[in-house]
Amino acid sequence: SAAYAPSAAYAASSASRTGGRAGGGGTFEPTRRIAVREFKGESQGELDLHTNDHVTVTHDPDEGDQNKMHRWVYGENEQTQERGWFPLSHTKALETQAEAADP
């Protein structure tokens, strides 16, 4: 089966940190994640990830579709400050200190 790869035409200037999805009416809340697997971008616009890199997801076209773990999201690597698309399945949610302290 063909893997979905996002369009390289998606520019960082059109990525909204708080913008809602087209027609969705909701507001996307950026989320922090940690890379659990290496990912080497194969085309322009894809973000390289190294294990334990922290990334902030700034755009998720399929937000709300929790059954679709193998989707591409747009974000920023906090270590390198680079932005691009990467597979969500190569990351996991990063616990905040407040979440970790909750019993």
Secondary structure, DSSP 4 states (H G I P E B T S, - for coil): -PPP---TT--GGG--SSPPPTTT-S-PPPEEEEE-S-B---STTBPPB-TT-EEEEEE-TTTT-TT--S-EEEEEETTT--EEEEEGGGEEEPPPHHHHH--
